[in-house]
Amino acid sequence: MPIQDHQLLIEAFSPHEGHVHGVTGVIATSRSPYQTIEFVELGSYGKALILDGKVQSTMLDEFIYHESIVHPAMLCHPAPRRVFVVGGGEGAPLREILKHRSVESVLLVDIDSEVVELCRRHLPEMSAGAFEDERVRVEFRDARAFLESSDQTFDVMIIDISEPVEEGPAYLLFTQEFYKIVFNRLTEQGALAVQAGTISLSGLECFAAVHATLQSVFPVVAPYFADIPSFGRPWGFILAGKGTHPAQFSRDDIDRAIRSKMHGTLRYYDGETHTMSFSLPKHVRERLAMEKQIIEDNHPLFTFR
């Protein structure tokens, strides 16, 4: 059912838990072949993108999410020139990637053209002109099929897609088979960053399984997190790659890299935040250490819609 003006949006985390937002206005509603797309005003967070009833980005706190998913991987690579983005239809990942002086080209592949087109119309603040940058190219197609048919390689890959839900467009981008394709498309010191679901105590299944699956493919796997207020839960990310482990970068290393390799302003990520982000709570570390599930094409992981 479409979100209505001045109603409560209840975002369910499970059959037993959820997060409530007050909707103060509806901007636009659409249905693509893949998902329901809604743009609303949330009383606490401003303009927001909602996909299939799930909050994806809000104007108030999107900078936390997008700086978290982009900059650790970008700064762990010595000089990323070619970057590949899956999803990220708001354009905010592009905005952050383009702050790195070494970047020569960015390819964004999204299966759903309507998300990108509607975000450019209703949330232009998030991309901040990134779609018009001459270094950016956008293709609307299945990202896995693209990588399977291409011999292009990239220094950094950002997988910014929603969690794997049954019949959703993303579940085959969380499997061991897909991560093996990604591995082969990364350059010698290449790095991958993925959003991997919540690290809340009652919802660790996705994060732990994605972590175990990446460990089965990559020599470097580093889980980290950020608190995204509009999500209602702490959120997990995982950096995987072939180069330097992010734990080898000190607070001062990151701050120096930001000053020397980037332009523009960061509101969330710096050396101190880097150190904090990769310091997971004990119970999360213990769950990751014991997790054995490997996500495969014929044994996918489905999270609660």
Stockholm file with secondary structure:
# STOCKHOLM 1.0

chainA/1-305         MPIQDHQLLIEAFSPHEGHVHGVTGVIATSRSPYQTIEFVELGSYGKALILDGKVQSTMLDEFIYHESIVHPAMLCHPAPRRVFVVGGGEGAPLREILKHRSVESVLLVDIDSEVVELCRRHLPEMSAGAFEDERVRVEFRDARAFLESSDQTFDVMIIDISEPVEEGPAYLLFTQEFYKIVFNRLTEQGALAVQAGTISLSGLECFAAVHATLQSVFPVVAPYFADIPSFGRPWGFILAGKGTHPAQFSRDDIDRAIRSKMHGTLRYYDGETHTMSFSLPKHVRERLAMEKQIIEDNHPLFTFR
#=GR chainA/1-305 SS CCCCTTCEEEEEEETTEEEEEEEEEEEEEEECSSCEEEEEEETTTEEEEEETTEEEEETTTHHHHHHHHHHHHHHHSSSCCEEEEEECTTSHHHHHHTTBTTCCEEEEECSCHHHHHHHHHHCHHHHTTGGGSTTEEEECSCHHHHHHHCCCCEEEEEEECCCCCTTSSCGGGSSHHHHHHHHHHEEEEEEEEEEEEECCTTCCHHHHHHHHHHHTTCSEEEEEEEEEGGGTEEEEEEEEESSCCGGGSCHHHHHHHHHHHBCSCCSSCSHHHHHHHTCCCHHHHHHHHHCCCCCBTTBCCCCCC
#=GC SS_cons         CCCCTTCEEEEEEETTEEEEEEEEEEEEEEECSSCEEEEEEETTTEEEEEETTEEEEETTTHHHHHHHHHHHHHHHSSSCCEEEEEECTTSHHHHHHTTBTTCCEEEEECSCHHHHHHHHHHCHHHHTTGGGSTTEEEECSCHHHHHHHCCCCEEEEEEECCCCCTTSSCGGGSSHHHHHHHHHHEEEEEEEEEEEEECCTTCCHHHHHHHHHHHTTCSEEEEEEEEEGGGTEEEEEEEEESSCCGGGSCHHHHHHHHHHHBCSCCSSCSHHHHHHHTCCCHHHHHHHHHCCCCCBTTBCCCCCC
//
